[in-house]
């Protein structure tokens, strides 16, 4: 999307095995007035094939392959949630290719994962089955049907304002790839910790997060902002895990202002 030759942004979606390009298209599509916006289904998600490996290194390599294929030059790298993990890792692997970094509701390690379990167990929105709570962040699923039931059960936690019908629509529209999710959370995440390397990131960096994010809470974003030199942290007070969708006008203003100051819009 967007004009040829314009500054490019590659946006990596979150939720491996559940997410896809629809959310980044909706979130970053408005930026196509001045930027070339590249969104895609990551390996093992959406309409992409289930060709292993489902590793951070492979997902980083896939981003680089896209950048080269479209001859994008230096890019803005953007990612939300698990996509933020890949955005940070891409920036560390290819610093010469990243003009600016935009993160949303993500984390640099697993230190705050226990809070998600606590919130799932104590929420007053819905009653979440114990078998679902026990699988949060574990990658322990036996098939897509079980995976779908899990996703349907935890969806009420994601938004600041809970809409049961919207949650049910999202569950019905999702493409399920349980093996991808199992690899991401059962294999990759136990060893995930970028905190020692975040000070190496030197490009302008924006860190955004919803105040009421149950999955990657504000303290996780503060860690990132504290460790990346000169980075900016913006908290969205009326959002859960998706301020880009819950407060879209403000999100777009914040990102446009950041990119203008970074000299890449």
N, C-alpha and C positions, 0 to 999 in steps of 0.2 A: 504494500500500500504506500502511496505517496509518490512525489516527483522523483524521476531519475536524477541522480547526481546530488540529491539533497543529503544532509547528514543522516546517517542510518542508526536505527536502534533495533537491536535484537532482543526480543522479550521471551524469557523462558518461563513457562507455566509451572505451577506447583503440582503437588499430589501425584507422584508417579504411579501409573496404573489406574488413575482416576481422572486426572486433569487432561487438558487439551488446549488447542489454540483458540477456542471460542472466548475464553475469559480474557486473554491478552489482546485479542482483536477488539473486544468491547472496551477494554480499559485504555489501550493505547491507540486505537483507531483514530480518535480525534486529533492526535498529533501528526497524522498524515497530511495535514494542510501545509506543514513546513518540513516534515521529515519523512524519510523512507522507513517504514515500519515493517519489520519482518517477524511474523509469528508462525509457529509450527507445532505439530504434535511430536513431542519428543519420542525417542526410541522406546517402544513398549507402552505407549499411551495413545489414547484417541484412535485415529485411523492408521497410525504407524504400525509397522510389523513388529513382531515379538522376537527380534533378532538380538540375542545376547551378545556381549555382556551388558548388564544393567548396572554399570559402575559409574562413579563420578568422573573418572578419567575418560570413559567412553562418551558420556554426555558432553563433557568439555570438548572432546575431539569432534563431536557432531556439530557443536556451535561453530568451531573453527572451520569445519567443512562448509557450512552455510555461508560464513563470511567470505570465504575464498570463492565459492561458487558464484555468488552474486557480486563479487569484486567490490566489497563495501568499504575497503580501507579501514580507517580507524572508526570505531563504533561507540555508541552508547550501549552499555550492557545493562539489561534490566532483568530482574527476577523477583518473584514473590514466593514466600513460603519455601518449599523445597527447591523451587526455581532460584531462590536467593542463594541457596548453598552453591548451586552450579554457577550462578553469576559471579559470586566471590571467587570460586575456584578457577573459573575462566580468567578472571582479571589477574589472579596470581600466576597463572600459567602463561598468559600472553599479555603482559602489561603494556607492551608496545602497541597493542591493537585497541586499547580501551581509552577513549577520550573522557568518559565519565561513567559512573556506576550509580544505578538507581535500584534500591532495595526496598522490599515491602514485606512486613510481617514475617521475618525470618530469624535465623539464629546462627551462631558460630560454633555451637556445641550442643550437647544434650543436657546441660545443667538444669534447665527449667522444665524438662519433660514431666517431672513428677507433679508439677502444678496442673498440667492438663488432666492427669489422672484424678487429682483431687477435685478439680472443677466438674469433671464428668460425674463423679460420685456424689457431689453435693448440690448439683444444679436443681432448681425448683421448676424448670421449664417442662421437663419430661422425666420419666423414669427410664434410665438407661440400663439395660441388662448387664449383670456382672460379667458375663462372658465377653461382652463388647468392651467394657472397661479394661478387662485383663489383656485385651489385644491392642490397646492404643500404643502405637509406636513399636510394636513387636515384629510385624511382618510374619504373622503366624496364621495363615489362611489356607484352607484345604481346597478351595475352588471359588469360582466367580459368584455363585449363588450365596455362599456364606459371606463373601466379601461385600456383596450388594446389601445384605441385611445389616452388616456392620456400618456401612456408609449411611444407610437410611437412619440408623439409630443415633449416630453422632452429628448428623447435619444440623439438628436444632441448636447446637452449641456455637455455630460459626458466626452468625449475624448478630449485630447489636439488637435489632428488632426482629423477633422471631415471627416468621410467616409460615405456618405449617404447609399451606398449599404450595408455596414456592419451594420449600424443602423437598416436598414430594415430587415436584416437577424435576428438580435437579437430580434426584435419585433416578428417576425414570430416563432422563436424557444422558446419563453418564455411560461411557464405555468402560467396561471392567476388565482389568488385566491383573489378576491377583499375583501372578508370578513376578511381575515387575515390582509391585508393592512389597512382596516378600523379600526380594533382593535389596530394595532400597532401605527398608527398615530393619530387616532381620540380619542383613550382611553388612551394608554400608555404614549405617548409623552408629553401631557400637564403637567404631573406631573414628568417628567424625569429631574433629576438634581443630578449628581454624584459628583459634585465639593466638597461638604463638606466631602466626604468620600475618595476621591482619595489619600490623604496623608497616608491612612492606608495601601496602597499597598506597600509591601516591596520587592517583587521579582524583578529581573532585568526586565526592561521594555523598549521596542523599539517602538517608535511612528513614523510612516511614513505617508507622505502626498504628493500629487501632487501639484505643485505650482499653477496650473490653475484649481484646483478643484472648481467647481461651487456650489456643494451641501454641503460639509463640508470643508470650506476653511481653509487655513493655520492657521489663528488665533485660530480656534477651537482646532487644534492639539497642538498649543503652550500652551493653557490653561492646557491641559492634562499633557504635559511634565513639565510644571512649578509646577504642584501640586503633581505628583508622584515622591517621592525622588529618585534621582540618575538616572532618566530615560533619554533616549537619543531620540533626535528628528532629523530625516533625511528628508529633502525636496527634491523631485524629480522635477527638473526644466523643464523637457520636458513631463510632465504628467498632466492629468486632475484628474478624480476621481479614476483612476485605474493604478497607477504606476507599480503594479505587472504584468500588461499586456502590458503597454506602454513602460516601460523600464525594461523588465524582467531580463536581465543579471545583471544589476546593483542592482535590487531589491534582486535577489538571493544572490549576493555577500554581500550586506549589512546585510541580515538576517543571512547568514552563519557565517559571522564575529561576529555578535552579539551573536549568540548561542554558538559559540566557546568560547567567552570570558565569557559567562554565565555558561559554563561548562556542557552544556546539549546536545551537538551535537555529 
